[in-house]
Amino acid sequence: MNPDQMQKMSKDSMDMAMASFGTWTKNAQAIATEVADYSKKSFEGSAAAWEKLLGAKSLEKAMEVQSEYLKSSYEDFVAQSTKLSELYADLAKEAYKPFEGVMGKASGMK
């Protein structure tokens, strides 16, 4: 391998790494934003449920408020988990894309 080929290979490797890093950064930021939004929503929902619970005039009403809160928080958690799983899967796919061509070339060289 001559010096020009080595330099091109080094540049290509750096370009792939930077593309992968850029994708990772973008997706990690989306995940962090999603987690922060969910945390804020969860806190607000908890505070609202606590207010309703304190205003309950009977044990039955208090149990109803608690049951509604548990149901909605569980549904929100499941939805959020699904969304985060999709974001992580997208992160893996996008971070791998710059390396697909290299992997194909490497497997073809065998």
N, C-alpha and C positions, 0 to 999 in steps of 0.2 A: 504494500500500500504506500503510495507516495504522499508527501507532505500536504499537497492540495486535497487529496481524498480524505486524509486524516482531519484536516481543518474543516472540510465540509461536513464530515460525520460528527465532529464535535459541535459545530454550529447547529446541525439538525437535532442533535440530542438536547442541546440547550433550548432550542425553540420548542421542542416537544415538552420538556419539563416546565417551561414558562407557560405554555398553553394549558397544561394540566393544572398548574398552580393557580392560574387565573380562574379557571373553571371551579376549582376547589374553593377558592376565596369567595366567588360569587354565590355558590350554593351554600357554603357555610354561613354566609351572611343571611341568606334567605331562611335557613334553619334557625339561626339565632333570633331573627325577627319573629318568626312563627312561635317560638318558645316564649319569647317576651310577651307577645300578644295574648297567648293562651294563659300565661301566668296572671296577667292583668285582668283578663276576663274571669278567670277562676276566682281571684281575690274579690272582684266586684260581686260575683254571684254568691260567694260565701258571706260577704257583708250584708247583702240584701236578704239572704235567708236568715241570717242572725237577727236582723231587724224584725222580720216577720215572726220569728220564733219568740222574740221578746214581747211582741204585741199580741201573741196568741192568748185568747181568753179562756181556753179550756185545754185539757190534756189531749183531747181528740184533735183539736185544731193544731196543737203543737206537733203531734205525731204526723198529721197530714203535711204540714210545712216541711218537716224533716224528711218525710218520704219523697216529696216532690223534689227537694234539693238533692237527695242521694241519687234519684233517678236521672235528673238532668245533668248532674256532675259526672255520673258514669257514662252517659251518652256522649257528653262533650269529650271526656277522656278517650273513649274508643275512637271517635271521629278524629281527634288530634293525633292519636297514635297512628292511625291509618295515613293521615296526611304526612306525618314525619317519616313514616316508612317509605312513602313514595318519594319524598325529597331526598332521603338517603340513597335510594335506588337510583334516582336521577343523578346524584352526585357521583356515584360509582361509574355509571355509564358515561357521563360526560368527561370524567377524569381519565377514563381509559381510551377515549376516542383518539387523542393524538398518537397513541402507541399502537393502534390497530394495524397501520401500514407496516410498521417495523416488525410486528409479531407475524404478519402474513409473509413478509420477506424471509424472516428467520425460519419459519416452518417450511418454506419452499426450498431452502438451501440444503435441507437434509439429504 
